[in-house]
Amino acid sequence: MGCCNKLCGLKAGIGAGIAVAVLGIILIPVGNNIIRETVTKELVIEPGTTAWDNWVSADAPVYRQFWLFDVQNPQDVVENGSKPKLVEKGPYTYKTRYLPKENITANPEHYTISFLLPAGAIFEPSMSVGSEEDSVTSLNLAVAGGYKLFPAWVLEAAIKLNNVSLFQRRTVREILWGYKDPILKGTLGLFFPYNGTYDGPYSVFTGKDDISKVSIIDSWQGEKKVSFWNNTYCDMINGTDGSSFSPFLDKKKPLYFFSPDISRSVSAEYERSLDLKGIEVYRFKLPPLTLASPAVNPDNQCFCTDYVVTKNCTLAGVLDISSSRGQPVYISLPHFLHGSPYLVEDVEGLGPSEEHHATFLDVEPTTGFSLRFAKRLQVNMMYGPSKIITVLKKVKDYTILPIVWLNETASLDDETADRFKKELLSRVDMLETVQFTLIGLGSAALVLCTVAHCLVSRNNNKLV
């Protein structure tokens, strides 16, 4: 009779264990819904949410590091048509994107919000190898620009009148931010104008009606698309600005973002998961197909605008953005990473590296926030042979010459990481812990009661 009572008690224990386990399992979709609702509520871009505080301000400083290419043999290139020998000098570091968004205007009827992104650059001597007054020998921007923009005889006359050549000696400050050019009688610089200017206006979706659309660009400079490529596909503005994406990321799907620096939208693909200050992030990187030749990636056909320089659109690794810049500027990854081999072979001193020259985003998968990124680009200009322009008579072929490459980077600091974990991720973790604790307790009770049931049954069989 005693054994029967034990069996009855064990059966009750087994039933209770099953009930607890089942409750935990039942609560999984309930808990998941609560997690989704919690995250969704905090990620809508509107006052009072976690997303709003991060979106409006510029807490995490963004730095732009510049490495300039110093041409060691300018006279030899001009007089003998030799390969340019380059030495990389840098980094010269500036703090940028430190100003909060301006002219923020909500458009609730369209679930969008518009803003301007102010631009500014502050030199950081402690993060640089030298001062802004360091000088380098670089391509003459007016001569390279005029090569495609002006008739050859006009450029030749201007070169002789102003006693300039294919290369010039300038300071870091002048090359980056501008100098008075003797040929054009105006200010020239790779990033002129910059300070006091604005990017935008942007209009992005708030996610209020559909969280999967949060931060996606609705329009840029008042347009739903760009007009640089004269093609419906290449002119599309896809995705966000790269600072955040929709929550609950699927690592199998690429992330899309629009970059005004290269006048087009691109995608990034999942590479691996990493730990960033105790937070799991997904690393997404630009794939080699991004700047592949149309022969390899047909989607890039509409980005090929010069059949001569690109050797009938077989050139890989370089994007001609002349249509948006007004000068023959070519964008690539640093050191022509993923580019056609002859780009590297046409000059001396380059060594492309995936580790140092690839662009990546580290995105927290639950919120979609970019917690660390490195946007790496190289600015190049082109010059080629000429029978009229004296400084180009010895040039054998079209040369796309690197002038500078930059690494625009930012990462959350320890304080921001702790706040992020405390305010948002801790609540998500708590809900998940409750789910799995119930499942664990139920499963443990079930196992213990089952083992005890077997032992009691064995003892009963012995008594019989």
C-alpha positions as CSV (number, residue, x, y, z in Angstrom):
1,M,0.0,0.0,0.0
2,G,2.9,2.3,0.9
3,C,4.5,1.6,-2.5
4,C,1.2,2.4,-4.2
5,N,1.1,5.8,-2.4
6,K,4.7,6.5,-3.6
7,L,3.7,5.6,-7.1
8,C,0.7,7.9,-6.9
9,G,2.9,10.7,-5.6
10,L,5.5,10.1,-8.3
11,K,2.8,10.1,-11.0
12,A,1.6,13.4,-9.6
13,G,5.2,14.7,-9.7
14,I,5.7,13.6,-13.3
15,G,2.4,15.3,-14.2
16,A,3.6,18.5,-12.5
17,G,6.9,18.3,-14.3
18,I,5.2,17.8,-17.6
19,A,2.9,20.7,-16.8
20,V,5.8,23.1,-16.0
21,A,7.7,22.1,-19.1
22,V,4.6,22.4,-21.3
23,L,4.0,25.8,-19.7
24,G,7.5,26.9,-20.6
25,I,7.0,25.7,-24.2
26,I,3.7,27.4,-24.4
27,L,5.2,30.6,-23.2
28,I,7.8,30.7,-25.9
29,P,5.6,32.3,-28.6
30,V,4.0,34.5,-25.9
31,G,7.5,35.5,-24.7
32,N,8.7,36.1,-28.2
33,N,5.7,38.3,-28.9
34,I,6.4,40.3,-25.7
35,I,10.1,40.6,-26.8
36,R,9.0,41.8,-30.2
37,E,6.6,44.3,-28.8
38,T,9.2,45.6,-26.4
39,V,11.9,46.0,-29.0
40,T,9.4,47.4,-31.6
41,K,8.2,50.0,-29.2
42,E,11.7,51.2,-28.4
43,L,12.9,51.3,-32.0
44,V,10.3,53.5,-33.5
45,I,11.8,56.9,-34.4
46,E,9.7,59.2,-32.2
47,P,10.3,61.2,-29.0
48,G,10.5,59.0,-25.8
49,T,12.0,55.9,-27.4
50,T,15.5,54.5,-27.1
51,A,15.9,54.8,-30.9
52,W,15.0,58.5,-30.8
53,D,17.8,59.4,-28.3
54,N,20.4,57.6,-30.3
55,W,19.0,58.9,-33.6
56,V,18.9,62.6,-32.8
57,S,22.2,63.0,-31.1
58,A,25.8,62.4,-32.2
59,D,27.1,60.6,-29.0
60,A,29.5,58.3,-30.7
61,P,32.2,60.4,-32.4
62,V,32.9,59.5,-36.1
63,Y,36.5,59.8,-37.2
64,R,37.8,60.0,-40.7
65,Q,41.4,58.8,-41.1
66,F,43.2,59.8,-44.3
67,W,46.2,58.2,-45.9
68,L,47.6,60.3,-48.8
69,F,49.7,58.9,-51.5
70,D,53.0,60.7,-52.0
71,V,54.4,60.4,-55.5
72,Q,58.2,59.8,-55.3
73,N,59.1,60.1,-59.0
74,P,57.0,62.9,-60.5
75,Q,59.6,64.0,-63.0
76,D,60.3,60.5,-64.2
77,V,56.6,59.9,-64.8
78,V,56.3,63.0,-67.0
79,E,59.6,62.8,-68.8
80,N,59.9,59.0,-69.3
81,G,56.4,57.7,-68.8
82,S,57.5,55.6,-65.8
83,K,55.2,54.0,-63.3
84,P,54.3,56.3,-60.4
85,K,56.0,55.2,-57.2
86,L,53.7,55.8,-54.2
87,V,54.4,56.0,-50.5
88,E,51.4,56.1,-48.2
89,K,51.5,58.9,-45.6
90,G,49.0,58.8,-42.7
91,P,46.8,58.6,-40.9
92,Y,45.7,62.3,-40.6
93,T,42.6,62.1,-38.5
94,Y,39.6,64.3,-38.2
95,K,36.5,64.1,-36.0
96,T,33.4,64.3,-38.2
97,R,29.7,63.7,-37.9
98,Y,29.8,65.2,-34.3
99,L,26.9,67.5,-34.9
100,P,23.3,66.5,-34.2
101,K,20.7,66.3,-36.9
102,E,19.0,69.6,-37.8
103,N,15.7,70.7,-39.2
104,I,14.0,67.6,-37.9
105,T,10.4,67.5,-39.1
106,A,7.9,64.7,-38.5
107,N,5.5,63.8,-41.2
108,P,3.1,61.5,-39.3
109,E,0.6,61.1,-42.1
110,H,3.4,59.3,-44.1
111,Y,5.1,57.8,-41.1
112,T,8.3,59.6,-42.1
113,I,10.7,62.1,-40.6
114,S,13.0,64.5,-42.4
115,F,16.3,66.1,-41.4
116,L,19.6,67.6,-42.5
117,L,22.9,66.1,-41.6
118,P,25.5,68.8,-40.9
119,A,29.1,68.2,-41.9
120,G,32.2,69.3,-40.0
121,A,35.8,68.2,-39.6
122,I,38.0,68.9,-36.6
123,F,41.7,67.9,-36.9
124,E,42.9,65.5,-34.1
125,P,46.7,65.9,-33.8
126,S,47.0,63.1,-31.2
127,M,45.5,60.6,-33.6
128,S,47.6,61.7,-36.6
129,V,51.2,61.1,-37.8
130,G,51.9,64.8,-38.3
131,S,50.3,68.2,-38.9
132,E,47.9,69.4,-41.6
133,E,50.8,71.4,-42.9
134,D,52.8,68.3,-43.9
135,S,53.3,68.3,-47.7
136,V,52.9,65.6,-50.3
137,T,53.5,65.3,-54.0
138,S,50.2,64.5,-55.6
139,L,48.3,64.6,-58.9
140,N,47.5,68.1,-60.0
141,L,43.7,68.1,-59.6
142,A,43.1,70.8,-62.2
143,V,45.3,69.1,-64.9
144,A,43.7,65.7,-64.2
145,G,40.2,67.2,-64.2
146,G,40.8,69.2,-67.3
147,Y,42.0,66.2,-69.2
148,K,38.5,65.1,-69.7
149,L,36.7,68.4,-69.3
150,F,38.6,70.7,-71.7
151,P,39.9,70.5,-75.3
152,A,43.6,69.4,-75.2
153,W,44.9,72.7,-76.7
154,V,43.0,74.7,-74.0
155,L,44.5,72.7,-71.2
156,E,48.0,72.8,-72.8
157,A,47.8,76.6,-72.9
158,A,46.7,76.8,-69.3
159,I,49.5,74.5,-68.1
160,K,52.1,76.6,-69.9
161,L,50.6,80.0,-68.8
162,N,50.6,79.0,-65.2
163,N,53.8,77.0,-65.3
164,V,52.3,73.9,-63.7
165,S,52.8,70.2,-64.3
166,L,51.0,66.8,-64.0
167,F,52.0,66.7,-60.3
168,Q,52.1,69.4,-57.5
169,R,53.4,69.8,-54.0
170,R,50.6,70.6,-51.6
171,T,49.9,70.4,-47.8
172,V,47.5,67.8,-46.4
173,R,45.1,70.6,-45.6
174,E,45.1,71.9,-49.1
175,I,44.6,68.6,-50.9
176,L,41.7,67.6,-48.6
177,W,39.9,70.8,-47.9
178,G,40.9,73.2,-50.7
179,Y,43.4,75.7,-52.2
180,K,43.3,78.4,-54.7
181,D,44.1,76.8,-58.0
182,P,46.0,79.0,-60.6
183,I,44.4,77.3,-63.6
184,L,40.7,77.4,-62.7
185,K,41.1,80.6,-60.6
186,G,38.9,79.0,-57.9
187,T,39.1,76.7,-54.9
188,L,39.9,73.1,-55.5
189,G,40.1,70.3,-52.9
190,L,39.1,66.6,-52.8
191,F,36.4,67.3,-50.2
192,F,35.8,71.0,-50.8
193,P,33.4,72.3,-49.6
194,Y,32.8,70.5,-46.4
195,N,32.7,72.5,-43.1
196,G,29.4,74.3,-42.9
197,T,27.7,72.1,-45.5
198,Y,24.8,69.7,-45.2
199,D,24.0,66.2,-46.5
200,G,20.4,65.8,-47.4
201,P,17.7,66.6,-46.7
202,Y,16.8,63.0,-45.9
203,S,13.3,61.6,-45.3
204,V,13.2,58.2,-43.6
205,F,10.5,56.0,-42.3
206,T,9.9,56.0,-38.6
207,G,8.7,52.4,-38.3
208,K,5.5,53.5,-36.5
209,D,3.2,51.6,-38.9
210,D,5.7,48.9,-39.9
211,I,8.9,48.3,-37.9
212,S,10.5,46.5,-40.8
213,K,10.7,49.9,-42.6
214,V,12.3,51.8,-39.8
215,S,15.2,54.0,-41.0
216,I,14.7,53.1,-44.6
217,I,15.2,56.2,-46.8
218,D,12.1,57.5,-48.4
219,S,13.8,60.3,-50.2
220,W,17.2,62.1,-50.5
221,Q,17.4,65.7,-51.5
222,G,13.7,65.6,-52.2
223,E,13.9,62.8,-54.7
224,K,13.0,59.1,-54.5
225,K,16.0,58.2,-56.7
226,V,19.2,59.7,-57.9
227,S,19.8,60.8,-61.5
228,F,23.5,60.1,-61.9
229,W,23.3,56.9,-63.9
230,N,20.4,57.4,-66.3
231,N,19.2,53.9,-65.4
232,T,16.2,52.8,-63.3
233,Y,18.1,50.1,-61.5
234,C,21.4,52.0,-60.8
235,D,19.5,55.2,-59.8
236,M,17.5,53.4,-57.0
237,I,17.9,54.5,-53.4
238,N,17.8,51.3,-51.4
239,G,17.9,50.7,-47.7
240,T,19.0,53.0,-44.8
241,D,21.9,55.3,-44.4
242,G,23.8,52.5,-42.7
243,S,23.5,53.7,-39.1
244,S,20.7,51.3,-38.3
245,F,18.5,48.7,-39.9
246,S,15.2,46.9,-39.2
247,P,15.3,44.7,-36.0
248,F,15.5,40.9,-35.7
249,L,18.0,40.5,-38.5
250,D,18.2,37.5,-40.6
251,K,21.8,36.8,-41.3
252,K,20.9,35.1,-44.6
253,K,19.6,38.3,-46.0
254,P,21.9,41.2,-47.1
255,L,21.7,44.7,-45.7
256,Y,21.1,47.5,-48.1
257,F,22.2,51.1,-47.6
258,F,22.7,54.3,-49.6
259,S,26.0,56.1,-49.7
260,P,26.1,59.7,-51.1
261,D,29.9,59.5,-51.1
262,I,29.7,57.0,-54.0
263,S,26.4,58.2,-55.4
264,R,24.7,54.8,-55.2
265,S,23.2,52.1,-53.0
266,V,25.1,48.9,-52.0
267,S,24.5,45.8,-50.1
268,A,26.5,44.0,-47.3
269,E,26.5,40.3,-46.6
270,Y,26.9,38.5,-43.3
271,E,30.4,37.2,-42.6
272,R,30.5,36.1,-38.9
273,S,29.3,36.8,-35.4
274,L,31.5,38.8,-32.9
275,D,31.5,39.9,-29.3
276,L,31.6,43.7,-28.9
277,K,31.9,44.8,-25.3
278,G,29.7,41.9,-24.2
279,I,27.2,42.4,-27.0
280,E,26.8,39.9,-29.8
281,V,27.0,41.6,-33.2
282,Y,26.8,40.4,-36.8
283,R,29.5,41.5,-39.1
284,F,28.4,42.4,-42.6
285,K,30.9,43.3,-45.3
286,L,30.7,44.6,-48.9
287,P,31.2,41.6,-51.2
288,P,33.6,41.6,-54.1
289,L,30.7,41.7,-56.5
290,T,29.9,45.3,-55.4
291,L,32.5,46.8,-57.7
292,A,32.9,43.8,-60.0
293,S,33.0,44.3,-63.8
294,P,29.7,43.9,-65.7
295,A,31.2,40.7,-67.2
296,V,31.1,39.2,-63.7
297,N,28.2,41.1,-62.2
298,P,25.7,42.2,-65.0
299,D,23.9,44.4,-62.5
300,N,26.9,46.8,-62.7
301,Q,26.5,47.4,-66.4
302,C,24.7,50.7,-65.8
303,F,27.5,51.9,-63.6
304,C,29.9,51.7,-66.6
305,T,29.9,55.1,-68.3
306,D,33.3,55.2,-70.1
307,Y,34.0,52.3,-72.4
308,V,37.5,53.5,-73.2
309,V,39.0,53.9,-69.7
310,T,37.3,50.8,-68.5
311,K,38.5,48.7,-71.5
312,N,35.0,48.0,-72.7
313,C,33.6,47.7,-69.2
314,T,35.9,44.9,-68.2
315,L,37.5,47.0,-65.4
316,A,36.7,45.8,-61.9
317,G,37.1,47.5,-58.6
318,V,36.5,51.1,-59.6
319,L,33.4,53.3,-59.9
320,D,33.4,56.4,-62.1
321,I,31.4,59.1,-60.3
322,S,32.1,61.9,-62.7
323,S,28.4,62.3,-63.4
324,S,27.8,63.3,-59.8
325,R,31.0,65.2,-59.0
326,G,31.6,67.0,-62.3
327,Q,35.3,65.8,-62.4
328,P,36.8,62.5,-63.5
329,V,36.8,61.0,-60.0
330,Y,37.0,57.3,-59.5
331,I,36.0,55.6,-56.2
332,S,37.5,52.2,-55.2
333,L,38.3,50.3,-52.1
334,P,41.7,51.2,-50.7
335,H,44.7,49.9,-52.6
336,F,42.2,48.7,-55.3
337,L,41.1,45.8,-53.1
338,H,39.0,43.4,-55.3
339,G,40.0,45.4,-58.4
340,S,41.5,44.3,-61.7
341,P,45.2,43.3,-61.3
342,Y,46.5,45.9,-63.7
343,L,45.2,48.7,-61.4
344,V,47.8,47.7,-58.8
345,E,50.4,46.9,-61.5
346,D,50.2,50.3,-63.1
347,V,51.7,51.9,-60.0
348,E,54.3,50.9,-57.4
349,G,53.6,50.8,-53.6
350,L,50.2,49.3,-53.3
351,G,49.3,46.2,-51.2
352,P,45.6,45.5,-50.9
353,S,44.5,43.8,-47.7
354,E,41.1,42.4,-46.7
355,E,41.8,43.1,-43.1
356,H,42.9,46.8,-43.5
357,H,40.9,47.9,-46.6
358,A,37.5,46.2,-46.5
359,T,34.3,48.0,-45.5
360,F,32.2,46.4,-42.7
361,L,29.3,47.0,-40.3
362,D,28.9,45.4,-36.9
363,V,25.1,45.3,-36.3
364,E,23.3,44.1,-33.2
365,P,20.8,41.6,-34.5
366,T,17.8,42.2,-32.2
367,T,17.7,46.0,-32.5
368,G,19.4,46.5,-35.9
369,F,21.7,49.2,-34.5
370,S,25.1,49.5,-36.1
371,L,27.4,49.5,-33.1
372,R,30.7,49.7,-35.0
373,F,31.6,50.3,-38.6
374,A,34.5,51.1,-40.9
375,K,33.7,52.7,-44.2
376,R,36.9,52.5,-46.3
377,L,37.1,54.3,-49.7
378,Q,39.8,55.5,-52.0
379,V,39.6,58.6,-54.1
380,N,41.4,58.3,-57.5
381,M,41.7,60.5,-60.6
382,M,42.6,59.5,-64.1
383,Y,45.1,60.8,-66.7
384,G,46.1,59.4,-70.0
385,P,48.1,59.9,-73.2
386,S,48.0,63.0,-75.3
387,K,49.7,64.2,-78.5
388,I,49.1,67.8,-77.6
389,I,49.5,68.2,-73.8
390,T,53.3,68.2,-73.2
391,V,53.2,66.7,-69.7
392,L,51.2,63.8,-71.0
393,K,53.1,63.0,-74.2
394,K,55.1,60.2,-72.6
395,V,52.2,58.6,-70.8
396,K,51.6,55.2,-72.4
397,D,48.0,54.4,-71.3
398,Y,45.1,55.5,-69.1
399,T,46.2,55.5,-65.5
400,I,43.8,55.7,-62.5
401,L,46.0,57.1,-59.8
402,P,45.3,56.9,-56.1
403,I,45.3,60.2,-54.3
404,V,44.0,59.4,-50.8
405,W,42.1,56.6,-49.0
406,L,40.0,57.1,-46.0
407,N,38.7,55.1,-43.1
408,E,35.5,56.5,-41.6
409,T,34.9,54.7,-38.4
410,A,32.9,54.7,-35.1
411,S,32.3,52.3,-32.3
412,L,30.3,52.5,-29.1
413,D,32.2,53.2,-25.9
414,D,32.0,51.4,-22.6
415,E,29.4,53.7,-21.1
416,T,27.1,53.4,-24.1
417,A,27.6,49.7,-24.2
418,D,26.6,49.3,-20.6
419,R,23.5,51.6,-21.1
420,F,22.5,49.6,-24.2
421,K,22.7,46.3,-22.3
422,K,20.9,47.7,-19.3
423,E,18.1,49.6,-21.0
424,L,17.1,47.2,-23.8
425,L,19.0,43.9,-23.9
426,S,18.5,43.1,-20.2
427,R,14.8,43.2,-20.6
428,V,15.0,40.8,-23.6
429,D,17.3,38.5,-21.7
430,M,15.0,38.5,-18.7
431,L,12.0,37.3,-20.8
432,E,14.1,34.7,-22.5
433,T,15.4,33.5,-19.1
434,V,11.9,33.1,-17.7
435,Q,11.0,30.9,-20.7
436,F,14.0,28.6,-20.5
437,T,13.9,28.4,-16.7
438,L,10.4,27.1,-16.9
439,I,11.3,24.6,-19.5
440,G,14.4,23.6,-17.6
441,L,12.6,23.2,-14.3
442,G,9.8,21.2,-15.9
443,S,12.3,19.0,-17.8
444,A,14.4,18.4,-14.6
445,A,11.3,17.5,-12.6
446,L,10.2,15.2,-15.3
447,V,13.5,13.4,-15.4
448,L,13.8,13.0,-11.7
449,C,10.3,11.7,-11.3
450,T,10.7,9.3,-14.1
451,V,13.9,7.9,-12.6
452,A,12.3,7.6,-9.2
453,H,9.3,5.9,-10.8
454,C,11.6,3.3,-12.3
455,L,13.3,2.6,-8.9
456,V,10.0,2.2,-7.1
457,S,8.6,-0.1,-9.8
458,R,11.7,-2.2,-9.5
459,N,11.3,-2.5,-5.7
460,N,7.7,-3.4,-6.1
461,N,8.6,-6.2,-8.5
462,K,11.1,-7.5,-6.0
463,L,8.4,-7.6,-3.2
464,V,6.1,-9.5,-5.5
